[in-house]
Each structure stands twice: as C-alpha cells, then as structure tokens.
Amino acid sequence: MGVDYYNILKVNRNATEEDLKRSYKRLAMKWHPDKNPITNKSQAEAKFKQISEAYDVLSDPQKRQVYDTYGEEGLKSTEFSTTTNDDDDDDDDVFRNSSNGGTRGGRGGSFRFNPRDADDIFAEFFGGSGGGGRSYGGGSGGRKKVAAIESKLVCSLEELYKGARKKMRISRNIPDGFGKPRTVEEILKIDIKPGWKKGTKVTFPEKGNQEPGVIPADLIFVVDEKPHPNFTRDGNDLIVDKKLTLVEALTGQTFTITTLDGRKLTIQVTDIIKPGHEMVIVNEGMPISKEPSKRGDLRIKFDVVFPSRLSSDQKSDLKKILGGIEK
C-alpha cells in the first residue's frame, strides 16, 4: 500500500497549504528528538523524519500530484527537473515517471526525488535545528541559499541540430540518518532540445552539497557549442564557406553539401559568381526550438580563388574571350 502521508500529517486529502503548515508545526514540535526523553529518542527520530517527509511531499504541488496518482512507489521512481533557455525558451517544470512508461509534463533534464533533510524543514519554521526557545514565525529561519554552481555543457553542432540526451555524473555531500555527511553519486539526465543555443541553461534545484543552516546551491549547466569543421552558426542560420576556382565561378559548378543530419544537398551554380557572393538555401538551417517545424536558412558564402600566375598565351586567350564583354 505504501506510506500514507496524509495520515502521518493528520490531514485530509483536500488539505490546503495552511492546513499542512499548521499540522506540521504541531507534530514536529511534539516529535522533535530534542523534546523527547532518551528512552523514547529513537522512536521520536523515526516519527520526526516521517512527518518531515510527508510535509515535503504534500507541500510541493508537483510531488503531491505524482503521489496522489501513483502513491509512494510511483513518487520514488519519478524524476523531476527544471529547464530554462536564456534565448527563447520559457521555464518548464518537468517530471518523468519511469515506472509508468512515457513522459508526463514537459521536457528537460531530470533528478530523482530525495526527501529533504528533516532539520532543514524544521529550521524553515522555527529557525535552527533544535526545538527549545523558538518562535513560531514562518519563513526560512534566516537561512541563506548558497550561490548557484555553473558548469559548461559542451555540445556538438550535430547534437544541437538533432537533439540528444546527455548523462552527467555528479558527487555531493548529504547528511545520513544520523546527520553525518556522506558522499553520494548521481547521474543527471539532460535532454538536449533541437535548436538550443549557446548559453541555454539547464537548472537542477538544490543539487549542491547539503550543509547545516544553509539551502543547497542550484546546479546549473550552461550549453556551450563545439566548433564545427564545416559549418558556422549564426542565430538560427548555418553558414558554410565554399571556394571556387575562377573557371568554376565563370562557368558554373555542381557540388554537394552533407547536412548535420547526414542528408546530401546537391547545389547547382549556374550564374557567374563574384567574390563574396552568398547563396541562401531556405529552411536548411538550425531548428527553431520554440517552433520545431521551422528552421533557419543555410547560407553558402563563396570565395573565388584566382590563379597566382598566367602564361602569355593564357593572357592572350583571356583577352580574346573576355575583351569584348561589357562591364
């Protein structure tokens, strides 16, 4: 059946945020280990953790929705995440339930549910971690949040074109059941959306080290773009440089360009190409992340390579051929 968080907090399933806070305050003060005799301390610690976990789940609309639908087992096999795109994406709160197949919610990176530290929750209500001599004012109890930690998320242009999933291994310190720090490793999954740009941010809330008296830092991955040997990105457009000999520039040429998803584009040049000329192939640029059906353009920039020297006969022939051509 799993744990009944509503029963633990002594509230009904329609409980409001204020109902949850009132019940948590009452039960937390009753069962805080510092307020119970030594003979009852182990029972109090277990009860206090249960109360804190119940409040953590039911006070968070996302976790509560998953719990109400799938129960404790579904909640603890569920992944949550937040993704932000500085360029053109709105914030998306995402949860992904791996035990029920498929995705529910939005898109982005993910992290598994871990109950918050019981003392941290208590401190938000009463300040500090003990029970004696504390006021009942709400708020964060003066706790400060540690500054966010940013790290580069290096992506190839192909990954930003087609989309990809990256797995990032992190290690951080969290308290064990006795409050002692222990190091844990986690794999964070980040779904790269086609069209993301350099500077796009993927945020994992409070994934820094958990330390007494402070709110853990957010962990932020910032998309960076690897240089590509053939293409340069300009917003949603892709630019490719193409060299033509003078003969090709004057008489035309057919060549192919391999796209970032492996297709072959046949390009026919029939006009006379001047140095610096640019040809635009519509809708063959980068995907536009907010409008997946649309793309930027592919811009081909031509460079005409002139011969370094000509013989007298070649010069004479060129004069005969080109001499009568009007400018």
Backbone torsions as a table, in degrees:
resi	resn	phi	psi	omega
1	MET	NA	-31.7	-178.5
2	GLY	84.6	175.6	-176.7
3	VAL	-77.2	138.0	176.5
4	ASP	-98.2	94.7	-177.2
5	TYR	-64.4	-33.1	179.5
6	TYR	-64.5	-41.0	179.1
7	ASN	-67.9	-38.5	179.0
8	ILE	-61.0	-40.9	-179.5
9	LEU	-86.7	-3.0	179.3
10	LYS	59.5	44.9	176.7
11	VAL	-130.5	162.2	176.3
12	ASN	-90.0	175.3	-173.6
13	ARG	-72.6	-11.6	177.1
14	ASN	-99.1	14.2	-175.0
15	ALA	-58.9	136.3	177.3
16	THR	-84.8	175.2	177.7
17	GLU	-59.8	-41.2	179.6
18	GLU	-67.0	-37.7	176.1
19	ASP	-59.4	-44.4	-178.9
20	LEU	-64.1	-41.9	-179.1
21	LYS	-65.0	-45.3	-179.5
22	ARG	-60.3	-45.0	-178.0
23	SER	-68.0	-41.3	178.8
24	TYR	-60.6	-47.2	-179.1
25	LYS	-56.0	-46.6	-177.6
26	ARG	-64.0	-47.9	-176.2
27	LEU	-73.0	-35.9	-179.5
28	ALA	-65.2	-41.5	177.3
29	MET	-65.8	-34.6	-179.7
30	LYS	-69.3	-39.4	-171.5
31	TRP	-107.4	5.2	177.8
32	HIS	-59.6	132.4	-176.2
33	PRO	-54.5	-33.9	-178.8
34	ASP	-69.0	-15.7	-178.2
35	LYS	-101.9	7.4	-178.9
36	ASN	-119.9	147.4	-179.3
37	PRO	-65.3	159.6	-178.3
38	ILE	-53.5	-39.9	-176.7
39	THR	-65.3	-21.2	-177.1
40	ASN	-112.0	7.2	-169.9
41	LYS	-65.6	-41.4	-177.9
42	SER	-65.3	-40.0	177.4
43	GLN	-65.9	-40.4	-179.7
44	ALA	-64.7	-41.0	179.6
45	GLU	-61.3	-44.7	-179.8
46	ALA	-64.5	-42.8	-179.4
47	LYS	-66.3	-41.1	-179.3
48	PHE	-62.2	-41.4	178.4
49	LYS	-66.2	-39.7	177.7
50	GLN	-61.2	-45.5	-179.9
51	ILE	-61.6	-42.8	-178.7
52	SER	-66.1	-42.3	179.7
53	GLU	-65.8	-39.7	178.8
54	ALA	-62.2	-43.3	179.2
55	TYR	-66.8	-40.6	179.3
56	ASP	-56.6	-43.1	-177.3
57	VAL	-74.6	-49.5	-172.2
58	LEU	-74.9	-21.5	179.6
59	SER	-85.9	-8.7	178.6
60	ASP	-103.7	113.3	-174.6
61	PRO	-55.9	-36.7	-178.4
62	GLN	-68.0	-49.2	-179.7
63	LYS	-65.0	-39.5	-178.9
64	ARG	-63.5	-40.2	179.6
65	GLN	-61.6	-44.4	179.6
66	VAL	-65.6	-42.5	-179.9
67	TYR	-62.9	-44.8	-179.5
68	ASP	-62.0	-31.3	-177.0
69	THR	-86.0	-42.7	-170.5
70	TYR	-118.0	-5.9	-179.3
71	GLY	78.0	-174.3	-176.2
72	GLU	-61.1	-42.1	-178.3
73	GLU	-61.7	-44.2	178.0
74	GLY	-63.9	-41.2	-179.9
75	LEU	-59.6	-44.6	-173.0
76	LYS	-82.8	-1.0	171.2
77	SER	-112.9	19.7	-176.7
78	THR	-107.0	148.4	178.4
79	GLU	-114.7	140.1	179.4
80	PHE	-119.4	151.8	174.1
81	SER	-161.0	165.4	173.9
82	THR	-132.2	132.1	178.8
83	THR	-124.4	134.6	174.6
84	THR	-127.6	146.3	178.4
85	ASN	-123.2	113.8	-176.8
86	ASP	-64.4	-26.5	-173.8
87	ASP	-80.9	-57.5	-172.1
88	ASP	-151.6	14.0	179.8
89	ASP	-106.6	143.1	171.4
90	ASP	-79.3	163.4	176.5
91	ASP	-69.4	140.5	177.6
92	ASP	-127.6	121.9	169.9
93	ASP	-87.7	130.6	-170.2
94	VAL	-128.9	141.2	164.9
95	PHE	-136.1	146.4	-174.5
96	ARG	-132.0	121.2	-177.4
97	ASN	-99.1	109.4	-174.1
98	SER	-82.2	-13.6	-179.0
99	SER	-89.2	-11.9	-177.4
100	ASN	-116.2	6.8	175.2
101	GLY	72.5	140.7	175.7
102	GLY	79.1	175.7	-176.0
103	THR	-111.3	137.8	175.5
104	ARG	-121.2	124.7	179.7
105	GLY	109.8	-139.0	-172.6
106	GLY	-103.1	-133.6	-173.7
107	ARG	-139.7	168.5	173.4
108	GLY	127.9	-165.0	179.8
109	GLY	-75.2	178.5	-175.5
110	SER	-151.4	154.4	172.3
111	PHE	-147.3	147.5	-174.7
112	ARG	-78.6	151.9	177.7
113	PHE	-67.0	127.0	169.3
114	ASN	-128.3	130.4	-179.8
115	PRO	-58.6	139.9	176.2
116	ARG	-67.9	157.3	178.9
117	ASP	-63.0	131.9	-176.0
118	ALA	-61.4	-40.7	-180.0
119	ASP	-66.8	-32.4	177.9
120	ASP	-64.1	-43.1	178.6
121	ILE	-64.2	-43.5	179.8
122	PHE	-59.6	-42.0	-178.4
123	ALA	-64.6	-29.8	178.6
124	GLU	-63.9	-29.6	-178.9
125	PHE	-91.4	-41.1	-169.4
126	PHE	-116.5	-10.9	-175.6
127	GLY	81.4	141.8	-179.7
128	GLY	66.1	-162.8	-178.8
129	SER	-123.3	-7.6	-179.9
130	GLY	-95.1	-177.6	-175.4
131	GLY	-107.3	-19.3	-170.1
132	GLY	-86.0	145.1	171.1
133	GLY	63.7	30.9	-177.3
134	ARG	-112.7	144.2	178.0
135	SER	-78.6	167.3	-179.1
136	TYR	-100.0	17.0	177.2
137	GLY	-65.2	144.1	179.8
138	GLY	-79.0	-157.9	177.5
139	GLY	92.8	-168.1	-172.6
140	SER	-89.7	2.1	179.4
141	GLY	65.5	25.0	178.0
142	GLY	81.1	1.5	-179.1
143	ARG	-69.5	139.7	176.6
144	LYS	-103.9	148.9	176.9
145	LYS	-90.3	134.0	178.7
146	VAL	-66.9	143.3	-178.8
147	ALA	-58.2	143.8	-177.9
148	ALA	-60.2	148.5	177.7
149	ILE	-105.6	122.2	-179.6
150	GLU	-106.5	142.2	179.2
151	SER	-141.9	144.8	-179.9
152	LYS	-72.6	142.1	173.0
153	LEU	-117.6	93.4	-173.6
154	VAL	-79.1	125.8	-178.4
155	CYS	-126.2	144.6	173.4
156	SER	-77.6	161.2	178.4
157	LEU	-64.3	-32.9	177.0
158	GLU	-62.4	-41.4	179.8
159	GLU	-65.5	-38.3	179.2
160	LEU	-74.5	-20.6	178.1
161	TYR	-82.9	-47.8	-173.8
162	LYS	-95.8	-21.1	-171.0
163	GLY	90.8	154.8	-177.7
164	ALA	-165.5	166.8	171.3
165	ARG	-116.6	128.9	176.8
166	LYS	-114.4	144.6	177.2
167	LYS	-116.6	123.6	-177.8
168	MET	-113.7	124.9	178.7
169	ARG	-90.6	126.4	176.5
170	ILE	-124.5	157.4	171.8
171	SER	-129.2	141.5	-179.5
172	ARG	-152.7	164.5	-179.0
173	ASN	-97.7	131.2	173.7
174	ILE	-134.2	153.8	179.3
175	PRO	-76.2	144.1	174.8
176	ASP	-84.3	-169.9	-177.0
177	GLY	-63.4	-17.3	-179.9
178	PHE	-106.0	8.8	178.1
179	GLY	85.7	2.2	179.4
180	LYS	-87.4	140.6	-177.7
181	PRO	-69.9	140.2	172.9
182	ARG	-138.1	149.9	-178.0
183	THR	-92.3	129.8	177.2
184	VAL	-124.0	150.9	175.5
185	GLU	-110.1	143.1	178.1
186	GLU	-136.0	151.0	172.9
187	ILE	-105.6	118.1	177.4
188	LEU	-97.9	128.4	-179.3
189	LYS	-101.3	129.8	-178.8
190	ILE	-123.3	120.7	177.1
191	ASP	-92.1	110.5	178.6
192	ILE	-75.9	122.8	-178.2
193	LYS	-89.2	134.2	177.2
194	PRO	-53.3	128.9	178.2
195	GLY	99.4	-8.6	176.8
196	TRP	-55.5	148.9	-177.6
197	LYS	-114.3	164.6	172.5
198	LYS	-56.5	132.1	-178.2
199	GLY	100.5	-12.8	174.9
200	THR	-60.3	137.2	-176.8
201	LYS	-114.0	138.4	175.4
202	VAL	-118.2	118.3	-172.4
203	THR	-109.0	130.9	172.4
204	PHE	-112.6	103.4	-174.3
205	PRO	-62.4	134.5	171.4
206	GLU	53.8	43.6	178.4
207	LYS	-100.4	10.1	174.1
208	GLY	-80.7	-173.5	178.3
209	ASN	-63.1	140.7	175.8
210	GLN	-93.6	117.2	-178.7
211	GLU	-128.7	151.1	-178.4
212	PRO	-60.7	137.8	171.9
213	GLY	83.0	-2.7	179.2
214	VAL	-133.7	156.5	174.8
215	ILE	-89.2	130.2	-177.1
216	PRO	-58.5	151.2	-179.6
217	ALA	-70.8	150.5	168.2
218	ASP	-75.4	146.9	175.5
219	LEU	-105.8	120.9	-174.7
220	ILE	-119.7	125.7	173.5
221	PHE	-101.2	129.3	-177.7
222	VAL	-110.8	121.7	-177.2
223	VAL	-64.5	130.1	172.2
224	ASP	-123.8	151.0	-172.6
225	GLU	-111.7	126.0	175.7
226	LYS	-70.6	142.1	172.7
227	PRO	-62.2	143.5	-179.8
228	HIS	-109.6	141.8	-177.0
229	PRO	-68.1	-22.9	-174.1
230	ASN	-116.3	-32.1	-173.6
231	PHE	-116.5	149.0	169.4
232	THR	-120.9	137.8	-179.1
233	ARG	-95.2	137.4	175.3
234	ASP	-133.4	91.5	-174.2
235	GLY	65.7	-118.2	177.3
236	ASN	-96.9	-0.8	179.7
237	ASP	-94.7	154.6	172.3
238	LEU	-114.1	139.1	-179.5
239	ILE	-118.4	133.5	174.7
240	VAL	-128.1	137.0	178.4
241	ASP	-94.5	135.5	-179.0
242	LYS	-132.1	125.5	177.7
243	LYS	-95.1	137.0	174.8
244	LEU	-124.4	142.4	171.2
245	THR	-71.5	165.8	179.5
246	LEU	-60.4	-39.1	178.7
247	VAL	-63.7	-43.8	179.7
248	GLU	-64.9	-38.7	179.7
249	ALA	-64.9	-31.2	-177.7
250	LEU	-88.1	-32.4	-171.9
251	THR	-110.5	-10.1	178.9
252	GLY	99.8	162.3	179.9
253	GLN	-161.1	152.9	172.1
254	THR	-117.8	132.3	179.2
255	PHE	-146.1	169.2	-179.2
256	THR	-118.6	149.8	174.0
257	ILE	-123.5	128.2	176.2
258	THR	-87.9	120.6	-177.6
259	THR	-74.8	171.9	-178.2
260	LEU	-68.7	-17.4	175.3
261	ASP	-105.0	16.6	170.4
262	GLY	89.3	3.2	178.2
263	ARG	-79.4	156.7	178.2
264	LYS	-106.1	119.1	175.5
265	LEU	-100.8	125.3	176.6
266	THR	-91.4	122.1	-177.4
267	ILE	-112.2	123.4	177.8
268	GLN	-107.3	125.6	176.8
269	VAL	-107.9	113.6	-178.9
270	THR	-113.8	-24.8	178.7
271	ASP	-81.8	162.4	172.9
272	ILE	-72.2	129.5	-175.7
273	ILE	-101.8	124.2	175.6
274	LYS	-95.2	154.4	177.2
275	PRO	-54.9	132.5	-179.9
276	GLY	87.8	-0.8	179.6
277	HIS	-64.1	144.6	-179.7
278	GLU	-126.2	130.8	175.8
279	MET	-108.9	136.5	-177.8
280	VAL	-112.2	125.0	173.8
281	ILE	-105.5	109.6	-172.5
282	VAL	-68.8	142.4	174.8
283	ASN	63.5	24.5	175.9
284	GLU	-117.0	21.7	176.7
285	GLY	-95.2	-151.3	-178.8
286	MET	-76.8	148.6	172.2
287	PRO	-62.4	151.7	175.7
288	ILE	-98.4	115.5	-166.9
289	SER	-59.3	-34.6	-179.9
290	LYS	-83.2	-15.6	178.9
291	GLU	-133.9	80.0	-171.8
292	PRO	-56.0	-24.0	-178.6
293	SER	-79.6	-9.2	-178.0
294	LYS	-109.4	153.2	178.6
295	ARG	-137.9	161.0	170.5
296	GLY	-76.5	-165.6	-177.1
297	ASP	-110.6	158.6	171.0
298	LEU	-98.3	123.1	-179.4
299	ARG	-112.7	120.5	179.9
300	ILE	-100.6	118.0	-179.7
301	LYS	-102.9	123.6	-174.8
302	PHE	-96.6	140.1	172.7
303	ASP	-123.1	121.8	-178.8
304	VAL	-92.0	123.1	-178.4
305	VAL	-95.1	115.1	179.7
306	PHE	-86.5	149.9	177.0
307	PRO	-65.7	147.5	-179.4
308	SER	-78.0	-23.5	177.2
309	ARG	-156.9	155.5	176.4
310	LEU	-132.5	144.5	176.3
311	SER	-76.6	168.2	179.2
312	SER	-61.1	-41.2	179.9
313	ASP	-64.4	-41.1	179.7
314	GLN	-64.2	-40.8	178.3
315	LYS	-63.2	-42.4	-179.5
316	SER	-63.1	-42.3	179.0
317	ASP	-63.7	-42.0	180.0
318	LEU	-63.8	-38.5	178.5
319	LYS	-63.5	-38.6	179.0
320	LYS	-66.1	-38.7	-175.7
321	ILE	-77.3	-43.6	-171.2
322	LEU	-101.5	-10.9	-172.3
323	GLY	-61.0	-33.2	-176.0
324	GLY	-92.4	2.9	-177.0
325	ILE	-82.0	128.2	179.2
326	GLU	-72.8	147.7	179.2
327	LYS	-77.4	NA	NA
